[in-house]
Amino acid sequence: MSAENRVPINASIPSKLSKRLSRLAEDRNVSTDQLAEKAVELLLDYMEDNELIIDHIKSENADIISRNREILMQGRSMLKKE
């Protein structure tokens, strides 16, 4: 979603964070709004990437659990045959 399509929200941040954001913006010669926008964009990207990783891990775990169940069932059937 581009910045032009977003609906602005009223939000307040702690003064310590606001001061840090202001210093960072000043050091980089950009507006505080631009820096905040980029920070939010990066955070959302990180969260999306993290969700993809978590989904992948869950899928892998489900496959491993299924394979382990099959191995256990094979082991049980072998024990019953003995």
C-alpha positions as CSV (number, residue, x, y, z in Angstrom):
1,M,0.0,0.0,0.0
2,S,1.5,3.3,-1.0
3,A,1.7,6.3,1.3
4,E,-0.8,8.1,-0.9
5,N,-3.5,5.5,-0.3
6,R,-3.1,5.3,3.4
7,V,-5.5,6.9,5.8
8,P,-3.6,8.9,8.3
9,I,-4.1,8.0,12.0
10,N,-3.6,9.9,15.1
11,A,-1.0,8.3,17.2
12,S,1.3,9.5,19.9
13,I,4.7,8.0,20.7
14,P,6.6,8.4,23.9
15,S,8.7,11.6,24.1
16,K,12.0,9.6,24.3
17,L,11.2,7.8,21.1
18,S,10.0,11.1,19.5
19,K,13.3,12.8,20.4
20,R,15.3,9.9,19.0
21,L,13.3,9.9,15.8
22,S,13.8,13.6,15.4
23,R,17.6,13.2,15.9
24,L,17.8,10.4,13.4
25,A,15.8,12.5,10.9
26,E,18.0,15.5,11.4
27,D,21.2,13.4,11.1
28,R,19.9,12.0,7.8
29,N,18.5,15.3,6.4
30,V,15.0,13.9,6.0
31,S,11.7,14.9,7.5
32,T,10.5,13.1,10.6
33,D,7.4,12.0,8.7
34,Q,9.6,10.4,6.0
35,L,11.7,8.6,8.5
36,A,8.6,7.4,10.4
37,E,7.0,6.2,7.2
38,K,10.1,4.2,6.2
39,A,10.4,2.8,9.7
40,V,6.8,1.6,9.6
41,E,7.3,0.2,6.1
42,L,10.4,-1.8,7.2
43,L,8.6,-3.0,10.3
44,L,5.6,-4.3,8.2
45,D,8.0,-6.0,5.8
46,Y,9.8,-7.6,8.7
47,M,6.5,-8.8,10.2
48,E,5.4,-10.2,6.8
49,D,8.7,-12.0,6.3
50,N,8.5,-13.4,9.8
51,E,5.0,-14.7,9.2
52,L,6.2,-16.5,6.0
53,I,9.1,-18.0,8.0
54,I,6.7,-19.1,10.8
55,D,4.3,-20.6,8.2
56,H,7.2,-22.5,6.6
57,I,8.4,-23.9,9.9
58,K,4.9,-25.0,10.9
59,S,4.6,-26.8,7.6
60,E,8.0,-28.5,8.0
61,N,7.1,-29.5,11.5
62,A,3.9,-31.0,10.4
63,D,5.7,-33.1,7.8
64,I,8.3,-34.2,10.3
65,I,5.6,-35.2,12.8
66,S,3.8,-37.2,10.1
67,R,7.0,-39.0,9.2
68,N,7.8,-39.8,12.8
69,R,4.3,-41.2,13.3
70,E,4.8,-43.5,10.3
71,I,8.2,-44.6,11.7
72,L,6.5,-45.3,15.1
73,M,3.7,-47.3,13.5
74,Q,6.3,-49.3,11.5
75,G,8.3,-50.0,14.6
76,R,5.1,-51.1,16.5
77,S,4.1,-53.4,13.7
78,M,7.6,-55.0,13.7
79,L,7.4,-55.5,17.4
80,K,4.0,-57.2,17.1
81,K,5.4,-59.6,14.5
82,E,8.2,-60.7,16.8
